[in-house]
Amino acid sequence: MRVAITGGTGFVGRHLAQRLGTTETVVVSRRTGTPIDDVDALAAAFAGCDAVAHCAGINREIGDQTFQRVHVDGTRAVIEAARRAGVKRIVMLSFLRARPDCGSGYHETKWAAEELLRHSGIEHTILKAGMIYGPGDHMVDHVTRAVRTFPIFATVGFRERTVRPIPVEEAVNTLVAGLEGRISTPTVAVVGAEELELGTAVRRIGRIAGGRPLYVPVPVWSIRMLARLTEWLMVVPLVAKAQAQMLAEGVSEPSPYAPWLPEELRPALPFDDERIRAALPDGRFSLDDLRAVRWWHGLPARLRQNRASR
């Protein structure tokens, strides 16, 4: 089976590409020179493929990479390109709580993308997945660097929400099952085996990462404000606005309702020390994580380029 992977250089996409191997895999991403909304380029990339794993997505908007362009226009282009290339099946990685009219551009455009695929007429599987973690993720990476950097760590809200983290290897197992046609339900909810309070998950990561901050619960609105601030100040924000919404709601139940994966395909691995340790990044946050500092460091190179072009 030959598979094209959109977002193939992203977190989940590259793990899927590694699992499938290079012989029968086509990696599609901006980094490989294929814009997600370019139908002609996508159709050329999909030529000869039996299936597409649509993993492309963003959790914050940067420049022209908006939620509308990547999630909605991109999915529309993927569907049209798949038709032109004769692709038989599309498996799309979506979000557990993607839904309309909730006030979050991320959630709403993910839902709009799901709806496009549901009405495409192409055989498909939509995986509404919860938080996926592993080497190179956002969740374990950011919590680790935060607890190593700051003396205080703010936890979200005064009422604990729950999460069911999914190891990336099990998320990949589910994608492969969808690509092979082993999931008969068009839309399924995918969550990890262990449900735990968000604060417990954070403290577990902090313990293994070697951080010892004071954990302080703060109101949800303050986390939303922090998200706005860090999206503006940081190259990769400590928390994005979409992530603030996720944390405020919890990530353990689908919304709206979606059936669970068949029992034999459900993730079974716990959120344990071994898997958290494997996902830990090196280091902590530094001034280099600020947009202004990164811009300043790049200024001499830009000045040299400007002088050379005169």
TIMAR-617822 format. One line per 5 residues: their letters; for each residue y, z, x of N, C-alpha, C. Coordinates in Angstrom, 1 decimal. Atoms other than C-alpha are relative to their C-alpha. Last residue first. Example, Ala and Ser with C-alpha at 12.3 -4.5 7.8 and 13.67 -1.06 7.14 Angstrom:
BEGIN
sa> -1.1,0.0,-0.9,-1.1,7.1,13.7,1.1,0.8,-0.8  -1.2,0.0,0.9,-4.5,7.8,12.3,1.2,0.0,0.9
END
This chain:
BEGIN
rsarn> -1.3,0.6,0.0,46.6,-3.3,23.2,0.1,-1.2,1.0  -0.2,1.1,0.9,43.0,-2.7,22.4,1.3,-0.6,0.0  0.8,1.1,-0.5,42.3,-0.5,25.4,0.2,-1.3,-0.8  -0.7,0.5,-1.2,45.2,1.8,24.5,-0.7,-1.3,0.5  -1.2,0.6,0.4,43.8,2.3,21.0,0.7,-0.7,1.2
qrlra> 0.4,1.3,0.7,40.3,2.9,22.3,1.3,-0.7,-0.4  0.4,1.0,-1.0,41.6,5.5,24.8,-0.3,-1.3,-0.6  -1.2,0.5,-0.7,43.6,7.2,22.0,-0.4,-1.0,1.1  -0.7,0.9,0.9,40.4,7.3,19.8,1.3,-0.5,0.7  0.8,1.3,0.0,38.4,8.8,22.7,0.7,-1.0,-0.9
plghw> -0.1,0.7,-1.2,41.1,11.5,23.2,-0.7,-1.4,0.1  -1.3,0.6,-0.2,41.2,12.3,19.5,0.2,-0.7,1.3  0.1,1.5,0.0,37.5,12.9,19.0,1.3,-0.7,0.3  0.9,0.3,-1.2,37.7,16.6,20.1,-0.1,-1.5,0.1  -0.8,-0.2,-1.2,40.7,17.0,17.7,-0.9,-0.4,1.2
wrvar> -1.0,1.1,-0.1,38.8,15.5,14.8,0.7,0.1,1.3  0.7,1.2,-0.3,35.8,17.8,15.4,0.9,-1.2,0.1  0.4,-0.1,-1.4,38.2,20.8,15.6,-0.8,-1.3,0.4  -1.2,0.1,-0.8,39.9,19.8,12.3,-0.4,0.0,1.5  -0.5,1.4,0.0,36.6,19.2,10.5,1.2,-0.2,1.0
lddls> -1.2,0.2,0.8,35.3,22.6,11.4,0.4,-1.4,0.2  0.4,0.3,1.3,31.6,22.9,12.6,1.2,-0.3,-0.9  0.3,1.4,0.0,32.8,22.7,16.2,-0.5,-0.5,-1.4  -1.2,0.7,0.3,34.4,26.1,15.7,-0.2,-1.5,-0.2  -1.0,-0.1,-1.1,30.9,27.6,15.6,1.3,-0.8,-0.5
frgdp> -1.2,0.8,0.3,28.1,28.3,13.1,1.0,0.2,1.1  -0.8,-0.6,1.1,24.9,29.6,14.6,1.2,-0.9,-0.3  -1.5,-0.2,0.0,22.3,28.5,17.1,0.5,0.6,-1.3  -0.5,-0.8,-1.1,18.9,26.9,16.7,1.5,0.3,-0.3  -0.8,0.8,-1.0,17.5,25.8,13.4,0.4,0.9,1.2
laari> -1.2,-0.6,-0.5,14.7,27.7,11.5,0.7,-0.9,1.0  -1.2,0.7,0.5,12.3,25.5,9.5,1.3,0.5,0.7  0.1,1.4,-0.4,9.1,26.5,11.4,1.3,-0.8,-0.4  -0.2,0.0,-1.4,10.1,30.2,11.0,0.0,-1.5,0.5  -1.4,-0.2,-0.2,10.4,29.8,7.2,0.3,-0.2,1.5
reddf> -0.7,1.2,0.4,6.9,28.3,7.1,1.6,0.1,0.1  0.4,1.2,-0.8,5.3,31.0,9.1,0.8,-1.2,-0.3  -0.7,-0.1,-1.3,7.3,33.9,7.5,-0.3,-1.3,0.8  0.4,-1.0,-0.9,6.2,32.9,3.9,0.7,-0.1,1.4  -1.3,0.0,-0.8,7.6,31.0,1.0,-0.2,1.1,1.0
plapr> -1.0,-1.0,0.2,4.0,30.6,-0.3,1.2,-0.2,0.9  -0.3,-0.8,-1.2,2.0,27.4,-0.3,1.1,0.9,-0.3  0.8,-1.2,0.0,0.4,26.1,-3.6,0.4,0.9,1.2  -0.1,-0.6,-1.3,2.5,23.1,-4.6,-0.7,1.4,-0.1  -1.2,-0.9,-0.1,1.1,21.6,-7.9,0.0,0.6,1.4
leepl> -1.0,0.6,-0.9,-1.2,18.6,-7.7,1.1,1.0,0.3  0.6,0.3,-1.3,-4.4,20.2,-9.1,1.0,-0.6,1.0  0.2,-1.2,-0.8,-2.4,21.9,-11.9,-0.6,-0.3,1.4  1.4,-0.4,0.2,-1.0,18.7,-13.2,-0.4,1.1,1.0  1.0,0.8,-0.6,2.8,18.7,-12.6,-1.4,0.5,-0.4
wpayp> 0.4,-0.3,-1.4,4.8,20.6,-15.1,-1.0,-1.0,0.6  1.3,-0.5,-0.2,6.3,19.0,-18.2,-0.3,0.3,1.5  0.9,1.0,-0.5,10.0,18.6,-18.4,-1.3,0.6,0.2  1.4,-0.2,-0.2,12.4,20.7,-20.5,-0.6,-1.3,0.6  0.8,-0.4,1.1,16.1,20.1,-20.0,-1.5,0.1,0.3
spesv> -1.0,0.1,1.1,16.6,21.8,-17.7,0.5,-1.4,0.0  -0.7,1.3,0.2,13.6,22.6,-15.5,1.0,0.1,-1.2  0.4,0.6,1.2,12.9,26.2,-14.5,0.7,-1.3,-0.2  1.4,-0.3,0.3,13.0,27.9,-11.1,-0.6,-0.6,-1.3  0.7,1.2,-0.1,16.3,27.0,-9.5,-1.5,0.3,-0.1
gealm> 1.4,-0.2,-0.4,18.8,29.7,-10.4,-0.7,-1.4,0.0  1.0,0.2,1.0,21.9,29.0,-12.4,-1.4,0.5,0.3  -0.5,-0.8,1.1,24.7,30.3,-10.1,-1.1,0.0,-1.1  0.2,-1.5,-0.2,22.8,29.1,-7.1,0.3,0.8,-1.2  1.5,-0.2,-0.1,22.5,25.5,-8.4,-0.3,1.5,0.1
qaqak> 0.5,0.0,1.4,26.2,25.5,-9.4,-1.5,0.3,-0.1  -0.5,-1.3,0.6,27.2,26.7,-5.9,-0.5,0.0,-1.5  0.9,-1.1,-0.4,24.9,23.9,-4.5,0.5,1.3,-0.7  1.2,0.2,0.8,26.9,21.3,-6.4,-1.0,1.1,0.3  -0.2,-0.4,1.4,30.1,22.7,-5.0,-1.2,-0.2,-0.9
avlpv> -0.7,1.1,0.8,28.8,22.6,-1.5,0.1,0.4,-1.4  0.6,0.2,1.4,27.9,25.7,0.5,0.8,-1.1,-0.6  0.9,-1.2,0.1,28.5,26.3,4.3,-0.7,0.0,-1.4  -0.5,-1.2,0.5,30.0,22.8,4.3,-1.1,1.1,-0.1  1.0,-0.3,1.0,28.8,20.2,6.7,0.3,1.3,-0.6
vmlwe> 0.7,1.3,-0.1,31.9,18.9,8.6,-1.2,0.0,-1.0  1.2,0.1,-0.9,33.7,22.0,7.4,-0.6,-1.4,-0.1  -0.2,-0.4,-1.4,37.2,22.6,6.0,-1.1,-0.4,1.0  -1.2,0.5,-0.6,37.4,20.8,2.7,0.1,0.3,1.5  0.1,1.5,0.1,33.8,21.3,1.6,1.2,-0.6,0.6
tlral> 0.8,0.4,-1.1,34.2,24.9,2.9,-0.3,-1.5,0.0  -0.6,-0.2,-1.3,37.1,25.6,0.6,-0.8,-0.5,1.2  -1.2,0.9,-0.1,35.7,24.1,-2.5,0.6,0.1,1.3  0.5,1.4,-0.1,32.4,25.9,-1.9,1.1,-1.0,0.1  0.5,0.2,-1.4,34.1,29.2,-1.3,-0.5,-1.4,0.2
mrisw> -1.2,0.2,-0.8,35.9,28.8,-4.6,-0.3,-0.2,1.5  -0.5,1.3,0.3,32.6,28.3,-6.4,1.3,-0.3,0.8  0.8,0.9,-0.7,31.2,31.3,-4.6,0.4,-1.5,-0.3  -0.4,0.0,-1.4,34.1,33.3,-5.8,-0.8,-0.9,0.8  -1.2,0.8,-0.2,33.6,32.2,-9.4,0.4,0.0,1.5
vpvpv> 0.3,1.4,-0.1,30.0,33.4,-9.3,1.2,-0.8,0.3  0.1,0.8,1.2,31.0,37.0,-8.7,-0.2,-1.5,0.3  -1.3,0.3,0.4,30.0,38.7,-5.4,0.0,-0.9,-1.3  -0.1,0.9,1.1,26.9,40.5,-4.3,1.5,-0.2,-0.4  -0.9,-0.5,1.1,27.2,41.9,-0.8,0.0,-0.9,-1.2
ylprg> 0.1,0.9,1.2,24.6,41.6,1.9,0.8,0.6,-1.1  0.0,-0.8,1.2,25.7,43.3,5.1,0.0,-0.9,-1.1  -1.3,-0.2,0.7,24.7,41.1,8.0,-0.2,1.0,-1.1  0.0,-1.3,0.7,21.6,41.6,10.2,1.4,0.2,-0.7  -1.3,-0.4,0.4,20.5,38.2,11.5,0.0,1.3,-0.8
gairg> -0.5,-1.0,-0.9,17.3,37.7,13.5,1.4,0.4,-0.4  -1.0,0.6,-0.9,16.3,34.5,11.8,0.6,0.9,1.0  0.7,0.9,-0.9,13.1,36.0,10.4,1.0,-0.6,1.0  0.9,-0.9,-0.9,15.0,38.9,8.8,-0.7,-0.9,1.1  -0.8,-0.7,-0.9,17.7,36.5,7.5,-0.8,0.9,0.9
irrva> -0.4,1.0,-1.0,15.2,34.1,5.9,0.8,0.8,1.1  1.2,0.4,-0.7,13.6,37.0,4.0,0.3,-1.0,1.2  0.3,-1.1,-0.9,17.0,38.4,3.1,-1.3,-0.3,0.8  -1.0,0.0,-1.1,18.0,35.0,1.6,-0.3,1.1,1.0  0.3,1.2,-0.8,14.7,34.7,-0.4,1.0,0.0,1.2
tglel> 1.2,-0.3,-0.8,15.1,38.3,-1.7,-0.3,-1.2,1.0  -0.3,-1.0,-1.0,18.6,37.6,-2.8,-1.1,0.3,0.9  -0.7,0.6,-1.1,17.5,34.5,-4.6,0.4,0.9,1.1  -1.4,-0.1,0.2,14.9,36.4,-6.6,0.7,-0.6,1.2  -0.6,-1.3,-0.5,11.4,35.2,-6.1,1.5,-0.1,-0.3
eeagv> -1.3,-0.2,0.6,9.0,32.6,-7.6,0.6,1.4,0.5  -0.5,-1.4,0.0,6.2,31.5,-5.3,1.4,0.1,-0.7  1.0,-0.9,0.5,4.2,28.3,-5.8,0.5,1.4,-0.3  0.9,-0.6,-1.0,7.1,25.9,-5.3,-0.9,1.1,-0.7  -0.5,-1.3,-0.6,8.5,23.8,-8.1,-1.0,0.6,1.0
vavtp> 0.7,-0.4,-1.3,8.0,20.2,-9.3,0.7,1.2,0.5  -0.7,-1.1,-0.8,8.9,19.3,-12.9,-0.8,0.4,1.2  0.6,-1.3,-0.2,7.5,16.0,-14.2,0.9,0.9,0.8  -1.0,-1.0,-0.6,8.8,12.8,-15.7,-0.7,1.3,0.1  -1.1,0.7,-0.7,6.6,9.6,-16.3,1.0,1.0,0.6
tsirg> -1.2,-0.3,0.8,3.4,11.7,-16.9,1.2,-0.6,0.7  0.0,0.8,1.2,0.3,10.0,-15.4,1.3,0.2,-0.8  -0.8,-0.9,1.0,0.7,11.4,-11.9,0.2,-0.9,-1.2  0.8,-1.1,0.4,-2.0,9.9,-9.7,0.7,1.0,-0.9  0.3,0.0,1.4,-0.3,6.5,-9.5,-0.9,1.1,-0.5
elgav> 1.4,0.5,0.2,-0.6,6.2,-5.7,-0.4,0.0,-1.5  0.1,1.4,-0.5,3.2,6.4,-5.3,-1.4,-0.6,-0.3  -0.7,0.9,0.9,3.3,9.5,-7.5,-0.1,-1.5,0.4  0.8,0.1,1.2,0.6,11.2,-5.5,0.7,-0.9,-1.0  1.1,0.9,-0.3,2.5,10.3,-2.3,-0.9,-0.1,-1.3
ltnva> -0.5,1.4,-0.1,5.7,11.8,-3.7,-1.2,-0.9,0.2  -0.3,0.4,1.3,3.8,15.0,-4.6,0.5,-1.4,-0.1  1.3,0.1,0.7,2.3,15.4,-1.2,0.2,-0.6,-1.4  0.5,1.3,-0.5,5.8,14.8,0.3,-1.3,-0.3,-0.7  -0.8,1.0,0.7,7.1,17.7,-1.8,-0.4,-1.4,0.4
eevpi> 0.5,0.1,1.3,4.2,19.7,-0.4,0.8,-0.9,-0.9  1.3,0.7,-0.1,5.1,18.9,3.2,-0.6,-0.1,-1.4  -0.2,1.4,0.0,8.7,19.8,2.4,-1.3,-0.8,0.1  0.1,0.5,-1.4,7.8,23.3,1.5,0.0,-1.5,0.0  1.1,0.9,-0.2,9.0,24.0,-2.1,0.0,-0.4,1.5
prvtr> -0.2,1.0,-1.1,11.2,27.0,-2.9,-1.3,-0.8,0.3  1.4,0.3,-0.4,10.8,28.6,-6.3,0.0,-1.0,1.1  0.2,1.3,-0.6,14.2,30.2,-7.0,-1.5,-0.1,0.3  1.2,0.2,-0.7,15.3,33.1,-9.2,-0.1,-1.4,0.5  0.7,1.2,0.4,18.7,34.4,-10.3,-1.3,-0.2,0.8
erfgv> 0.8,0.8,-0.9,19.8,38.0,-9.7,-0.6,-1.2,-0.8  1.3,0.1,0.6,22.5,39.3,-12.0,-0.8,-1.0,0.8  0.5,-1.4,0.1,25.6,40.5,-10.1,-1.3,0.0,-0.7  0.1,-0.7,1.3,26.4,37.0,-8.9,-0.5,1.4,0.0  -0.6,0.6,1.2,25.6,34.9,-5.8,-0.2,0.9,-1.3
tafip> 1.0,0.5,0.8,25.0,36.8,-2.5,0.6,-0.3,-1.4  -0.2,-0.1,1.4,27.8,37.0,0.0,-1.2,-0.5,-0.8  0.5,1.1,0.7,26.8,37.6,3.6,0.1,0.2,-1.5  0.2,-0.2,1.4,28.9,39.9,5.7,-0.6,-1.3,-0.6  0.4,-1.4,0.2,28.9,40.3,9.5,-0.3,0.3,-1.4
ftrva> -1.0,-0.9,0.8,29.1,36.5,9.9,-0.6,1.4,-0.2  -1.4,0.2,-0.3,27.4,34.2,12.5,0.9,1.1,-0.6  -0.2,-0.2,-1.5,23.7,34.9,12.7,1.5,0.0,0.4  0.3,-1.4,-0.3,23.5,35.4,8.9,0.1,0.3,1.5  -1.0,-0.9,0.6,25.4,32.1,8.4,-0.3,1.5,0.3
rtvhd> -1.2,0.0,-0.8,23.3,30.1,10.8,1.1,0.9,-0.5  0.3,-0.5,-1.3,20.1,31.1,9.1,1.3,0.1,0.9  0.1,-1.5,0.1,21.4,30.7,5.6,-0.2,0.6,1.4  -1.3,-0.6,0.2,22.7,27.2,6.4,-0.1,1.5,-0.1  -1.0,0.3,-1.1,19.5,25.9,8.0,1.2,0.8,-0.2
vmhdg> 0.3,-0.9,-1.1,17.1,27.6,5.5,1.0,-0.2,1.2  0.2,-1.4,0.4,18.8,25.9,2.6,-0.2,0.9,1.2  -1.3,-0.6,0.1,20.1,22.6,4.1,-0.1,1.5,-0.3  -0.5,-0.1,1.3,16.9,21.1,5.5,1.4,0.6,-0.1  -1.1,0.9,0.3,16.2,19.8,9.0,0.6,0.1,-1.4
pgyim> -0.8,0.3,-1.1,12.8,21.5,9.4,1.1,-1.1,-0.3  0.8,0.4,-1.2,11.6,22.6,6.0,0.9,-0.3,1.1  -0.4,-0.5,-1.3,12.9,23.4,2.5,-1.0,-0.4,1.1  1.0,0.4,-1.0,12.9,21.8,-0.9,0.5,0.5,1.4  -0.5,-0.1,-1.4,14.8,23.5,-3.7,-1.1,-0.3,1.0
gakli> -0.9,-1.2,-0.3,13.6,22.4,-7.1,0.4,-0.1,1.4  0.4,-0.9,-1.0,12.2,18.9,-7.9,1.0,1.2,0.1  -1.2,-0.9,0.1,12.5,16.8,-11.0,-0.4,1.2,0.8  0.4,-1.4,-0.5,10.0,14.1,-9.9,1.3,0.9,0.0  -1.2,-0.7,-0.4,10.5,10.9,-11.9,-0.4,1.4,0.3
theig> 0.2,-1.4,0.0,7.5,8.6,-11.9,1.3,0.7,0.4  -0.8,-0.9,-0.8,7.8,4.9,-12.7,-0.5,1.5,-0.2  0.9,-1.1,-0.1,6.3,1.7,-14.1,0.6,1.0,1.0  0.8,0.0,-1.2,9.3,-0.6,-14.5,-0.9,1.3,-0.1  1.2,0.8,0.2,10.7,-1.2,-18.0,-0.9,-0.1,1.2
shrll> 0.1,1.2,-0.8,14.0,0.1,-16.8,-1.1,-1.0,-0.3  -0.2,1.2,0.9,14.8,2.5,-19.6,-0.1,-1.3,0.8  0.9,-0.1,1.2,13.3,5.6,-17.9,0.1,-1.2,-0.9  1.4,0.3,-0.4,14.8,4.4,-14.5,-0.9,0.1,-1.3  0.2,1.4,-0.4,18.3,4.2,-15.9,-1.4,-0.3,0.3
eeaaw> 0.0,0.8,1.2,17.9,7.6,-17.6,-0.1,-1.5,0.3  1.3,-0.2,0.7,16.9,9.3,-14.4,-0.1,-0.9,-1.2  0.9,0.9,-0.8,20.0,7.8,-12.6,-1.4,0.1,-0.7  -0.3,1.4,0.3,22.2,9.3,-15.4,-1.0,-1.0,0.7  0.5,0.2,1.3,20.5,12.7,-14.9,0.2,-1.5,-0.4
ktehy> 1.5,0.0,-0.2,21.2,12.6,-11.2,-0.7,-0.3,-1.3  0.3,1.3,-0.5,24.8,11.6,-12.1,-1.5,-0.1,0.3  -0.2,1.0,1.0,25.2,14.6,-14.4,-0.4,-1.4,0.5  1.0,-0.1,1.1,23.7,17.1,-12.0,0.1,-1.1,-0.9  1.4,0.2,-0.6,25.8,16.0,-9.0,-1.0,0.0,-1.1
gsgcd> 0.2,1.4,-0.2,29.0,15.6,-11.1,-1.3,-0.3,0.6  0.3,0.2,-1.4,28.7,19.2,-12.3,-0.3,-1.5,0.2  -1.1,-0.3,-0.9,30.3,20.1,-15.6,-0.2,-0.2,1.4  0.1,-1.4,-0.5,27.1,20.4,-17.6,1.2,0.4,0.9  -1.0,-0.9,0.6,27.4,17.4,-19.9,0.0,1.4,0.4
prarl> -1.4,0.4,0.3,24.2,15.7,-18.9,0.9,1.1,-0.5  -0.2,0.1,1.5,21.2,17.1,-17.1,1.4,-0.5,-0.3  -0.9,1.1,0.3,19.7,17.5,-13.6,0.1,-0.2,-1.5  -0.9,-0.3,1.1,18.1,20.9,-13.5,1.0,-1.1,-0.2  0.6,-0.8,1.0,15.0,20.2,-11.4,0.9,0.2,-1.2
fslmv> -0.2,-1.4,-0.1,16.7,17.5,-9.3,-0.5,0.7,-1.2  -1.2,-0.5,0.6,15.6,13.9,-8.7,0.0,1.5,0.1  -0.1,-1.4,-0.2,13.1,12.2,-6.4,1.3,0.4,-0.6  -1.3,-0.5,-0.4,12.3,8.8,-7.8,0.0,1.5,0.1  0.0,-1.5,0.1,9.0,7.1,-7.7,1.3,0.5,0.4
irkvg> -1.1,-0.7,-0.6,9.3,3.3,-8.5,-0.3,1.5,-0.2  -0.2,-1.4,0.3,6.2,1.1,-9.2,1.2,0.6,0.7  0.8,-0.5,1.2,5.2,-2.5,-9.3,0.4,1.4,-0.5  0.5,-1.3,-0.2,7.8,-4.1,-7.0,-0.7,0.5,-1.3  1.3,-0.2,0.6,8.2,-7.8,-7.7,-0.7,1.3,0.2
arraa> 1.0,0.0,-1.0,11.0,-8.3,-5.3,-1.4,0.1,-0.5  0.0,1.2,-0.7,13.5,-9.3,-8.0,-1.1,-0.1,1.0  0.4,1.1,0.9,12.5,-6.5,-10.2,-0.1,-1.3,0.7  1.4,-0.1,0.2,12.7,-4.0,-7.4,-0.5,-1.1,-0.9  0.6,0.5,-1.2,16.2,-5.2,-6.5,-1.6,0.0,-0.1
eivar> -0.1,1.4,0.0,17.3,-4.6,-10.0,-0.7,-0.7,1.2  0.8,0.5,1.1,15.9,-1.1,-10.1,0.1,-1.5,0.0  1.4,-0.1,-0.3,17.3,-0.3,-6.7,-0.9,-0.6,-1.0  0.3,1.1,-0.9,20.7,-1.6,-7.7,-1.4,0.0,0.5  0.0,1.3,0.7,20.8,0.6,-10.8,-0.3,-1.2,0.9
tgdvh> 1.3,0.2,0.8,19.7,3.5,-8.7,0.0,-1.3,-0.8  1.1,0.2,-1.0,22.5,3.0,-6.2,-1.3,-0.2,-0.7  0.0,1.5,-0.5,25.1,2.5,-8.9,-1.1,-0.3,0.9  0.1,0.8,1.2,24.0,5.9,-10.5,0.0,-1.5,0.4  1.1,-0.4,1.0,23.1,8.2,-7.6,-0.1,-1.0,-1.1
vrqft> 1.3,-0.2,-0.6,25.0,6.7,-4.6,-1.1,0.2,-1.1  0.4,1.1,-0.8,28.1,5.2,-6.2,-1.5,0.2,0.4  0.2,1.2,0.8,28.5,7.7,-9.0,-0.5,-1.1,0.8  1.2,-0.2,0.8,27.9,10.7,-6.7,-0.3,-1.2,-0.9  -0.2,-0.8,1.1,30.5,9.3,-4.3,-1.3,0.2,-0.8
qdgie> 1.4,-0.4,0.4,30.0,7.9,-0.9,0.1,1.1,-1.1  0.5,0.9,1.0,33.4,6.2,-0.7,-1.5,0.3,-0.4  -0.6,1.3,0.0,34.9,9.1,1.1,-0.5,-0.8,-1.1  -0.8,0.3,-1.2,32.5,12.0,1.3,0.5,-1.4,-0.1  -0.6,1.3,-0.2,31.0,13.4,-1.9,0.9,0.0,1.2
rniga> -1.4,-0.1,0.0,28.6,16.4,-1.8,0.6,-1.4,0.2  -0.4,-1.3,0.7,24.9,16.9,-2.4,1.5,0.3,0.0  -0.9,-0.8,-0.8,23.9,13.3,-1.6,0.3,1.3,-0.8  -0.8,-0.9,0.8,20.9,11.2,-2.7,1.0,0.7,0.9  -1.4,0.0,-0.4,18.5,8.5,-1.6,0.7,0.9,-0.9
chava> -0.4,-1.4,-0.5,14.8,9.5,-2.2,1.5,0.1,0.3  -1.4,-0.1,0.0,13.7,6.4,-4.2,0.5,1.4,0.3  -0.3,-1.4,0.1,10.1,5.9,-3.1,1.5,0.1,0.1  -1.2,-0.5,-0.7,9.6,2.2,-3.8,0.0,1.5,-0.3  -0.7,-1.1,0.6,6.2,0.6,-4.5,1.2,0.4,0.8
dcgaf> 0.6,-0.3,1.3,4.1,-2.4,-3.8,0.7,1.0,-0.8  0.4,-1.4,0.2,6.3,-3.8,-1.1,-0.6,0.2,-1.4  1.4,-0.3,-0.4,6.2,-7.5,-0.1,-0.4,1.4,-0.2  0.9,1.1,0.0,10.0,-7.9,-0.3,-1.4,0.4,0.5  1.1,-0.3,0.9,11.7,-4.5,-0.8,-1.1,-1.1,0.0
aaala> 0.8,-1.1,-0.6,14.0,-5.0,2.2,-1.2,0.3,-0.8  0.6,0.5,-1.2,15.2,-8.4,0.9,-0.9,1.1,0.7  1.1,0.9,0.4,15.7,-7.0,-2.6,-0.7,-0.6,1.2  1.1,-0.8,0.4,17.7,-4.1,-1.1,-1.2,-0.9,-0.4  0.6,-0.6,-1.2,20.0,-6.4,0.8,-1.2,0.8,-0.4
dvddi> 0.6,1.1,-0.8,20.6,-8.6,-2.3,-0.7,0.6,1.2  1.3,0.5,0.6,21.1,-5.6,-4.6,-0.7,-1.0,0.9  0.0,1.4,-0.3,23.7,-3.8,-2.3,-1.4,-0.6,-0.5  -0.4,0.7,1.2,24.2,-0.4,-3.9,0.1,-1.5,0.2  0.9,-0.3,1.1,22.2,1.7,-1.4,0.4,-0.8,-1.3
ptgtr> -0.7,-0.8,0.9,23.8,0.0,1.6,-0.8,0.2,-1.3  0.3,0.4,1.4,21.2,-1.4,4.0,0.8,0.9,-1.0  -0.8,1.2,0.4,22.2,-1.2,7.6,-0.2,-0.5,-1.4  0.7,1.2,-0.3,19.5,1.1,8.9,0.7,-1.3,-0.4  0.2,0.0,-1.4,21.8,4.0,8.9,-0.7,-1.2,0.5
rsvvv> -1.2,0.5,-0.6,22.9,3.2,5.4,-0.1,-0.1,1.5  -1.1,-1.0,0.0,19.3,3.7,4.4,1.3,-0.7,0.6  -1.2,0.6,0.5,16.0,1.8,3.8,1.1,1.1,0.0  -1.1,-1.0,0.1,12.9,2.6,5.8,1.3,-0.6,-0.4  -1.3,0.6,-0.2,10.1,0.1,5.1,1.0,1.1,-0.2
tettg> -1.2,-0.7,0.5,6.6,1.6,5.5,1.2,-0.7,0.3  -0.2,0.4,1.4,3.2,0.0,5.8,1.2,0.6,-0.6  0.6,1.3,0.3,2.8,0.1,9.6,0.3,-0.5,-1.4  -0.9,1.1,-0.1,5.3,2.9,10.3,-0.6,-1.4,-0.4  0.1,0.8,-1.2,3.4,5.9,9.1,0.8,-1.3,0.0
lrqal> 0.5,1.3,0.3,3.0,7.3,5.6,-0.3,-0.9,1.2  1.3,-0.1,0.6,3.4,10.9,6.6,-0.6,-1.4,-0.2  0.9,-0.5,-1.1,6.3,10.2,9.0,-1.4,0.1,-0.6  0.2,1.1,-0.9,8.1,8.1,6.3,-1.0,0.4,1.1  0.9,0.9,0.7,7.7,10.9,3.8,-0.4,-1.1,0.9
hrgvf> 1.3,-0.7,0.0,9.2,13.4,6.3,-1.0,-0.9,-0.7  0.6,0.1,-1.4,12.0,10.9,6.9,-1.3,0.7,0.1  0.4,1.3,-0.3,12.7,10.6,3.2,-0.6,-0.2,1.3  1.3,0.3,0.6,12.8,14.3,2.5,-0.6,-1.4,0.4  0.9,-1.1,-0.2,15.6,15.1,4.9,-1.4,-0.3,-0.5
gtggt> -0.4,-1.3,0.5,17.4,11.7,5.1,-1.1,1.1,0.1  -0.3,-0.7,-1.2,16.4,8.7,7.3,0.5,1.4,-0.4  1.2,-0.3,-0.9,14.4,7.1,4.5,0.4,0.7,1.3  -0.3,-1.3,-0.6,17.2,7.5,1.9,-1.1,0.4,1.0  -1.4,-0.1,0.0,15.4,4.7,0.1,0.4,1.4,0.4
iavrm> -0.6,-1.4,0.2,11.8,4.5,1.1,1.5,-0.1,0.1  -1.4,-0.1,-0.5,10.0,1.1,0.8,0.5,1.4,-0.4  -1.0,-0.9,0.8,6.2,1.4,0.4,1.4,-0.1,0.7  -1.3,0.1,-0.8,3.4,-1.0,1.4,1.1,0.6,-0.9  -1.2,0.0,0.8,0.0,0.0,0.0,1.2,0.0,0.9
END
